[in-house]
Amino acid sequence: MQNNRIFDLIVIGGGPSGMMCAGRAAELGSRVLLTEKNKDLGKKLSLTGGGRCNITNAEFDTRAFLANFPEAKEFLFSPFSKFSIQDTFNFFEKKGLPLVVEGRKRAFPKTQNANDVVAVMKNYIKKNNVEIKSGMKVTGLKKNEDGTFSVQTKSEETFIGKKVALASGIGGEGVTILEKLGHTVKEPNPNLVPLTTDAKWIHALSGVSLSFMTIRFRQDGKNKIKKTGKILFTHFGISGPLVLNTSFEVKKLLEKGSVTASIDMFPDTEENELDRRVWRLFEKNKNKLLKNILPEMMEKSLAEQILNLPDIQLAEKEANAVTKEERKALVKKMKDLSFPITGTLGFEKALIADGGVALTEVNFTNMTSKIHPNLYLLGDVLDINRPSGGFSLQLCWTTGWVAGSDARKTCIDK
């Protein structure tokens, strides 16, 4: 094997945890190869937070932060004691990218541009002379007798890593590689993912957002989930932080049967009071069409879709021609705007995937596999559920940093 194909560390996956791991190990003197199946590094990172990148959550109390990982928090205290939320702030700010904190303690780059985060990470690995192979898909990982790994690629090239870090996420080839290495892997499912519906009037509202709404998810006529917050309509269904953080629960409901979503557009107003508001609006605009006056109470395109629903059909009626029963049906619709949920989008649109390596098979003091001590398991490879709001990326920064630091240390030891 030629020396130019032998590395102290090979990192598989050029996302946030992979870039952090590669940069840190190289910064400490290791010879590092970073492989990425896409043509460019940080592809999903550039899209996070609506293109702004919710880089972390500014909850500086580690115990309070890890409460957001209820099933995994006991495992995570060790790595977070080595690289904390404050360390993330320091890391990016020292590299010329100050952060700002917004609602729910979500931290973003001050520039509000996710590409600037990608640029910092690319510069970090470039400055430390990480060798990069992009557009290269890893197809297999073979453990050699001397403890090293042979990394096999689709282009039939093979590289030798004294150590390997798997940071490719859990979809696709990641599962196969881990199972062949003897790991217990929970099959992945998209998580923190938009919900779909076949209601065409919802599709027609693509791009419209509702800032303070209550949404209920019903099954068998009973309310199963209730959340309040911002909802974004899309060409396939609904999205936004509220929906993303509820998608895991909704997905579980869908496994049991059909699910209906119901939006209360005026959660702080009782139905009787809302009826009086609508009546006063009609009285003030008696000779005007409803399609021209209802936008005083809601976004215009939303008003148009509601008024044209089959069980409403009031768009072309003047206010003075609307019966009491029709008005009350409209008010009821504004408090219970329902539509079917047909499923979730797939891995490509998911912020994270649940599933991955069983946590009991990972040494969290340095992020190595308990089965293969020269193998690091990072980020989405781990079976850890977490909400949106910066928690997923912080998990990547922390596990990447801890593994990169350890990779260099153990190479020195040997």
C-alpha positions in Angstrom: 0.0 0.0 0.0 1.4 3.4 -1.0 2.1 5.8 1.9 -0.2 8.4 0.3 -3.1 6.1 1.0 -2.3 5.5 4.7 -3.7 8.0 7.3 -3.7 8.4 11.0 -7.5 9.1 10.8 -10.0 8.7 8.0 -13.3 10.6 8.6 -16.3 9.3 6.6 -18.8 12.1 6.1 -18.3 15.8 5.5 -21.1 17.2 7.7 -20.7 19.1 10.9 -19.4 16.3 13.1 -17.1 15.0 10.4 -15.6 18.4 9.7 -15.1 19.1 13.4 -13.5 15.8 14.0 -11.2 16.0 11.0 -10.2 19.6 11.7 -9.5 18.9 15.4 -7.4 15.8 14.8 -5.4 17.5 12.1 -4.9 20.6 14.2 -3.2 18.4 16.8 -0.9 16.9 14.2 -2.6 13.8 12.7 -2.6 13.0 9.0 -6.3 13.1 8.2 -8.4 12.1 5.2 -12.0 13.4 5.0 -14.4 11.7 2.5 -17.8 13.0 1.4 -20.2 11.4 -1.0 -21.6 14.8 -2.2 -19.6 17.1 -4.4 -19.3 19.6 -1.6 -18.9 19.6 2.1 -21.6 20.7 4.5 -24.5 20.4 2.1 -27.2 19.9 4.7 -25.5 22.3 7.1 -25.9 25.1 4.6 -29.7 24.5 4.6 -30.3 24.3 8.3 -32.3 26.9 10.2 -34.0 28.1 7.0 -30.5 28.9 5.6 -29.5 30.8 8.8 -28.0 27.8 10.7 -29.3 27.2 14.2 -25.7 26.5 15.3 -26.5 25.6 19.0 -28.8 26.3 21.9 -27.6 28.9 24.4 -28.5 26.9 27.5 -25.1 27.0 29.2 -26.1 24.8 32.1 -25.1 21.4 30.8 -27.5 19.5 33.0 -30.4 21.7 31.8 -29.2 21.4 28.2 -29.0 17.6 28.3 -32.5 17.4 29.7 -33.5 17.7 26.1 -32.0 14.3 25.4 -34.1 12.3 28.0 -33.1 8.8 26.7 -29.4 9.7 26.2 -28.5 12.3 28.8 -26.7 10.0 31.2 -24.4 8.9 28.3 -23.7 12.5 27.2 -22.3 14.1 30.4 -18.8 12.9 29.7 -18.4 14.3 26.1 -20.2 17.6 27.1 -17.8 18.0 30.0 -15.0 18.2 27.4 -16.7 20.4 24.8 -19.6 22.4 26.0 -22.1 25.0 24.6 -19.7 27.7 25.8 -16.9 26.0 23.9 -19.0 26.2 20.7 -19.5 29.9 21.1 -15.8 30.4 21.7 -14.8 28.2 18.8 -16.8 30.1 16.2 -16.3 33.6 17.7 -12.5 33.1 17.7 -12.7 32.3 14.0 -14.5 35.6 13.3 -18.1 34.4 13.3 -19.9 35.9 16.3 -23.2 34.4 17.4 -26.5 35.9 18.4 -29.2 34.4 20.6 -32.9 34.5 19.6 -36.2 33.1 21.0 -36.0 29.7 22.8 -32.3 30.3 23.3 -31.6 29.4 19.7 -28.1 30.7 18.6 -27.4 31.8 15.0 -24.4 33.3 13.3 -24.7 37.1 13.5 -24.5 37.2 9.7 -27.7 35.1 9.6 -26.1 33.0 6.8 -25.6 29.2 7.2 -22.9 29.4 4.4 -20.7 31.4 6.7 -20.7 28.5 9.2 -19.8 26.1 6.4 -17.0 28.5 5.3 -15.6 28.5 8.9 -15.5 24.8 9.0 -14.0 24.4 5.5 -11.3 27.0 6.4 -10.6 25.1 9.7 -9.9 21.8 7.9 -8.0 23.5 5.0 -5.8 25.4 7.4 -4.9 22.2 9.2 -4.1 20.4 6.0 -6.9 17.8 6.0 -6.9 15.9 2.7 -10.4 16.0 1.2 -12.0 13.5 -1.2 -15.4 14.8 -2.1 -17.8 13.1 -4.5 -16.5 9.8 -3.1 -18.9 7.2 -1.7 -17.6 4.8 0.8 -19.0 1.3 0.2 -17.3 -0.8 2.9 -15.1 -0.8 6.0 -12.9 -3.8 6.6 -11.1 -4.4 9.9 -7.5 -5.5 9.3 -5.5 -7.9 11.5 -3.2 -5.1 12.8 -6.3 -3.1 14.0 -6.3 -0.7 11.1 -9.3 -0.3 8.7 -9.4 -0.6 5.0 -11.9 2.0 3.6 -13.4 0.8 0.3 -15.0 3.3 -2.1 -17.4 3.1 -5.1 -14.5 4.1 -7.4 -12.7 1.0 -6.2 -10.0 3.0 -4.4 -8.9 1.7 -1.0 -7.4 3.8 1.8 -6.0 2.6 5.1 -6.9 4.4 8.4 -5.1 3.6 11.6 -8.4 5.0 13.0 -11.7 5.7 11.3 -14.5 8.1 12.3 -18.0 7.3 11.0 -19.9 10.6 10.6 -22.0 9.8 7.6 -25.4 9.8 9.3 -27.4 6.6 9.6 -29.2 6.4 6.3 -28.2 4.1 3.5 -24.7 2.7 3.6 -24.1 3.7 7.3 -26.4 1.0 8.5 -24.8 -1.7 6.3 -21.3 -0.8 7.4 -22.2 -0.8 11.1 -24.1 -4.1 11.0 -21.2 -5.8 9.2 -18.9 -4.6 11.9 -21.1 -6.3 14.5 -23.0 -3.3 15.9 -26.6 -3.4 17.0 -28.4 -0.8 14.8 -31.9 0.5 15.2 -33.4 1.0 11.7 -33.5 4.7 10.9 -36.6 6.8 10.3 -36.7 10.4 9.3 -37.2 12.7 12.3 -37.7 16.4 12.7 -39.3 16.2 9.3 -42.2 18.1 7.6 -45.7 16.4 7.4 -47.6 15.7 4.2 -51.2 16.0 3.3 -53.2 15.4 0.1 -55.5 18.4 0.8 -54.9 20.6 -2.3 -56.0 23.8 -0.6 -53.1 23.4 1.8 -50.7 23.0 -1.1 -52.1 26.3 -2.6 -51.0 28.1 0.6 -47.3 27.3 0.1 -45.1 29.9 1.7 -47.8 31.2 4.1 -47.0 31.1 7.8 -49.2 31.4 10.9 -47.3 32.9 13.8 -49.4 31.9 16.8 -51.7 29.0 16.2 -52.7 25.9 18.1 -52.6 22.6 16.2 -54.2 19.4 17.3 -53.6 15.9 15.9 -56.6 13.6 16.2 -57.0 9.9 15.8 -60.3 8.0 16.2 -62.0 11.3 17.0 -59.8 12.0 20.0 -57.2 14.7 20.4 -53.8 13.0 20.8 -51.3 15.9 20.5 -51.8 19.6 21.1 -49.1 22.2 20.4 -49.1 26.0 20.0 -46.6 28.0 17.8 -45.7 28.9 14.3 -46.9 26.8 11.3 -45.6 27.0 7.8 -47.7 25.8 4.8 -45.8 24.1 2.0 -46.5 22.7 -1.4 -46.6 19.2 0.2 -48.2 19.9 3.6 -47.0 21.7 6.8 -43.6 22.5 8.3 -42.0 25.0 10.7 -40.4 24.5 14.1 -43.7 23.5 15.8 -44.4 20.8 13.2 -40.8 19.5 13.0 -40.7 19.0 16.8 -44.0 17.2 16.7 -43.3 15.0 13.7 -41.9 12.1 15.7 -45.1 11.8 17.8 -47.3 12.2 14.7 -45.3 9.5 12.9 -46.0 7.1 15.8 -49.7 7.9 15.5 -49.7 7.2 11.8 -48.4 3.7 12.5 -51.7 3.0 14.3 -54.1 4.5 11.8 -55.2 7.7 10.0 -54.5 11.1 11.6 -56.2 14.4 11.1 -54.7 17.8 11.9 -56.8 20.7 13.2 -55.6 24.3 13.4 -57.2 26.8 15.7 -56.4 30.1 14.1 -57.6 32.1 17.2 -56.4 30.0 20.2 -56.9 32.9 22.7 -60.4 33.7 21.6 -63.5 31.7 22.6 -65.8 30.6 19.8 -68.6 32.9 21.0 -66.3 35.9 21.1 -64.9 35.2 17.7 -68.5 35.0 16.4 -69.2 38.4 17.7 -66.0 39.8 16.1 -67.0 38.3 12.7 -70.5 39.7 13.1 -69.2 43.2 13.8 -66.9 42.9 10.7 -69.9 41.9 8.6 -72.1 44.7 10.0 -69.4 47.3 9.2 -69.1 46.0 5.6 -72.6 44.9 4.7 -72.4 45.4 1.0 -68.9 44.0 0.4 -68.0 40.5 -0.7 -66.6 38.2 2.1 -63.5 37.6 0.0 -62.7 41.3 0.3 -63.4 41.7 4.0 -62.2 38.5 5.7 -58.5 39.4 5.0 -59.0 42.0 7.7 -58.8 39.1 10.2 -56.3 36.8 8.5 -53.8 36.5 5.6 -55.5 37.1 2.3 -54.7 33.8 0.6 -55.7 31.8 3.7 -59.0 33.7 3.8 -59.6 32.9 0.1 -59.0 29.2 0.6 -61.2 28.9 3.7 -64.1 30.7 1.9 -63.9 28.4 -1.0 -63.9 25.2 1.0 -66.7 22.8 -0.2 -68.5 23.1 3.2 -68.2 26.9 3.3 -68.4 28.5 -0.2 -68.9 32.1 0.8 -66.3 33.9 -1.2 -68.7 35.5 -3.6 -71.4 36.4 -1.0 -71.9 39.8 0.3 -71.9 40.1 4.1 -75.5 41.1 4.4 -76.5 37.9 2.5 -74.8 35.5 4.9 -77.1 33.6 7.2 -76.5 33.2 10.9 -75.9 29.5 10.3 -73.4 30.2 7.5 -71.5 32.7 9.7 -71.4 30.3 12.6 -70.1 27.5 10.3 -67.3 29.9 9.1 -66.4 30.8 12.7 -66.3 27.1 13.6 -64.0 26.5 10.6 -61.6 29.3 11.9 -61.4 27.4 15.2 -61.2 24.0 13.6 -59.4 24.1 10.3 -58.9 20.4 9.7 -57.2 18.3 7.0 -55.7 14.8 6.8 -52.1 14.0 7.5 -50.8 11.4 5.0 -47.2 10.9 6.2 -43.8 12.6 6.5 -41.2 13.5 4.0 -38.1 11.3 3.6 -34.5 11.4 4.7 -33.5 14.2 2.3 -35.9 16.6 4.0 -35.3 15.4 7.6 -33.1 17.5 9.9 -32.2 14.3 11.7 -33.1 10.6 11.7 -33.9 8.6 14.7 -32.3 5.2 14.9 -28.6 4.3 14.9 -26.0 2.6 17.0 -27.2 1.3 20.4 -25.7 3.7 23.0 -24.6 0.9 25.2 -22.1 -0.1 22.5 -20.3 3.3 22.5 -17.6 4.6 24.9 -18.7 8.2 25.4 -15.5 9.2 27.1 -13.9 9.4 23.7 -16.7 8.4 21.2 -15.2 5.1 20.3 -17.0 1.8 19.5 -16.8 -0.7 22.4 -16.5 -3.4 19.8 -13.8 -1.7 17.7 -11.7 0.8 19.8 -10.2 2.4 16.7 -13.6 3.3 15.3 -15.3 6.6 16.3 -19.1 7.0 16.1 -20.3 10.6 15.7 -23.5 12.7 15.3 -26.4 11.1 13.6 -24.8 7.7 13.6 -25.9 7.5 17.3 -29.4 6.4 18.3 -30.3 9.7 20.0 -33.6 11.6 19.6 -33.5 15.3 20.2 -35.7 18.4 19.4 -34.9 21.1 16.9 -33.5 24.4 18.3 -29.7 23.8 18.0 -29.5 20.6 19.9 -28.7 18.4 16.9 -25.8 20.5 15.7 -24.4 20.9 19.2 -24.3 17.1 19.5 -22.3 17.1 16.3 -19.8 19.8 17.4 -19.3 18.0 20.8 -18.9 14.4 19.5 -16.7 15.6 16.6 -14.4 17.6 18.9 -14.0 14.8 21.5 -13.3 12.2 18.8 -10.8 14.4 17.0 -8.9 15.2 20.2 -8.8 11.5 21.2 -7.7 10.3 17.8 -4.5 12.5 18.0 -3.8 11.5 21.6 -4.1 7.7 20.9 -1.9 8.0 17.8 0.8 9.6 19.9 0.5 6.9 22.5 1.2 4.3 19.9 
